[in-house]
């Protein structure tokens, strides 16, 4: 005999798939949290923070000039 009610096999399979998807999400987000924690620890050092700001946001000190050199192969060509 087979009964289809609120506790049927199909619903349980659907819920199990959802649980697996959520477990994968938690693993992904846990890795992201670990990366962010290591980045925050790294940024506590003043020299590392300055290096990051200079490279990412092109910040500079007063009375300092910055020249950005791009190679031809890194520039997008217009067709």
Backbone torsions as a table, in degrees:
resi	resn	phi	psi	omega
1	UNK	NA	146.2	-179.6
2	UNK	-133.3	129.0	-178.9
3	UNK	-115.9	138.2	175.0
4	UNK	-111.9	106.0	177.3
5	UNK	-138.7	-161.9	-177.0
6	UNK	-66.8	-15.8	180.0
7	UNK	-110.4	30.7	-175.9
8	UNK	-71.5	162.9	-178.8
9	UNK	-61.3	-38.8	-178.6
10	UNK	-63.4	-41.6	178.4
11	UNK	-66.3	-40.6	178.5
12	UNK	-63.6	-40.3	177.4
13	UNK	-63.0	-42.3	179.5
14	UNK	-62.3	-43.5	179.2
15	UNK	-67.4	-37.4	177.6
16	UNK	-63.8	-39.9	177.0
17	UNK	-63.3	-41.0	178.9
18	UNK	-64.2	-40.4	178.2
19	UNK	-62.9	-43.2	178.5
20	UNK	-61.8	-42.4	177.8
21	UNK	-61.8	-41.3	178.8
22	UNK	-67.3	-35.8	176.8
23	UNK	-64.6	-40.9	177.0
24	UNK	-63.4	-40.0	177.2
25	UNK	-62.3	-41.8	-179.4
26	UNK	-64.5	-38.3	177.5
27	UNK	-63.5	-43.8	179.2
28	UNK	-61.8	-48.3	-178.0
29	UNK	-68.7	-31.0	175.9
30	UNK	-65.6	-39.7	175.8
31	UNK	-63.1	-41.7	178.2
32	UNK	-63.0	-41.1	178.6
33	UNK	-62.3	-43.3	179.5
34	UNK	-63.8	-40.4	177.2
35	UNK	-64.3	-42.2	179.9
36	UNK	-66.3	-38.3	177.8
37	UNK	-62.9	-43.1	179.7
38	UNK	-66.9	-35.9	177.3
39	UNK	-65.3	-42.1	179.1
40	UNK	-63.7	-43.3	177.6
41	UNK	-61.2	-39.7	179.3
42	UNK	-65.4	-37.6	-177.2
43	UNK	-75.9	-8.9	176.5
44	UNK	-70.1	-22.0	176.2
45	UNK	-80.9	126.8	-175.6
46	UNK	-61.9	-39.2	-179.5
47	UNK	-66.0	-41.3	178.4
48	UNK	-65.8	-38.9	179.1
49	UNK	-65.2	-41.5	178.2
50	UNK	-63.6	-43.6	179.2
51	UNK	-60.4	-44.4	179.5
52	UNK	-62.6	-45.6	-178.9
53	UNK	-63.6	-39.6	-179.8
54	UNK	-67.9	-42.1	-177.1
55	UNK	-75.8	-42.2	-173.7
56	UNK	-83.4	-43.1	-172.5
57	UNK	-113.0	5.8	178.0
58	UNK	54.2	38.5	176.9
59	UNK	-75.5	155.4	-178.1
60	UNK	-144.5	164.4	175.8
61	UNK	-85.2	164.8	176.3
62	UNK	-64.1	148.5	179.7
63	UNK	59.9	35.5	-179.8
64	UNK	-133.2	137.5	177.6
65	UNK	-109.2	142.5	178.5
66	UNK	-120.4	131.9	176.9
67	UNK	-116.3	126.4	178.9
68	UNK	-101.7	120.2	-177.8
69	UNK	-105.2	122.5	177.4
70	UNK	-114.8	137.8	177.7
71	UNK	-83.8	155.5	-178.0
72	UNK	-59.2	-37.1	-177.1
73	UNK	-74.2	-13.4	178.4
74	UNK	-93.7	-10.5	179.9
75	UNK	-89.5	133.4	179.9
76	UNK	-73.5	132.9	-178.8
77	UNK	-89.5	139.3	174.7
78	UNK	-88.8	137.3	-178.4
79	UNK	-101.8	NA	NA
